[in-house]
Amino acid sequence: MPSRDKIELPDSVPVDRALSADIRYVFFLPGKAGLAPDGTAAIAAVVVEDARRRAKGPAPRLIVTGHADAGGDSAAAQRLSLRRARLVAERLKAAGIAAGRITVAGAGAADPLLPAPPGQAEPANDRVEIGFESPTASRLDATLQRPI
């Protein structure tokens, strides 16, 4: 079982997530709403990426989704994931990203980044995912999802 004192983050992410150029990861201390040591740098990288995208076209929406490891109570994991997402959203707003462009959600333990046996902690699941959604893509997606 990994130590809760030492964070061992994955060297890579699963292929289905790695293929998305529109998702960034901010990792957290296991079971806490405190950022992992590289969390501030990860948020700064998102701010830089946002500025790059705005320079090329319309400002994207940022979808900030918190996640928690499945090591405990599902209601507690849901609350923790939402606290994490709100913390990251506040940091993004403090860095100059307009609040109206940020959507915040908590996924609890429902969508692990890496699977773990029941009762075993997986620190990579203690994270926030920040997705970039272009205004054009969201309109197209809405059109494609309408029933025919």
C-alpha positions, 0 to 999 in steps of 0.5 A: 500500500502506498504511503499517504505521506509520500505522493507517487504520481504516475509517469504517464496517464492512460492513453484515452486521457493522454490523447486529449490535448484539452485536459490538464491535471492538478494533483492533490495530497491524498485525502486532502484539499491541499495541492501536491508540490507541483500543483501551483506550477500546473495551474500556472501552466493552464493560465499560460495555455489559456492565454495562448488559446485566447490569442488564437481565437475566442476564449475557451471555457474551462471545465474544472472537475475535481476527483478523489480516490475511492479509499473512503466514504462516497459522500465524503469523496464527492465533497472533497472533489468539489472543494478541490475543484473550487480551490483550483477555480479560485486560483484560476480567477486570481490569475485573471481568468474570468469567472464566467468562463469557468465551470466547476464540478465534483466527480467524487471517486466515480472516474479514477485516473488509475484503477486501484484494488478496493481499499487501496489508495491511488494518489493519481486519483486525487486530482482536478482535471481542467478541460478547455472547451472552445465556444465553436466546439460546444455549439457543434457538439450541441448540434450533433446531440440533438435527436433527428 
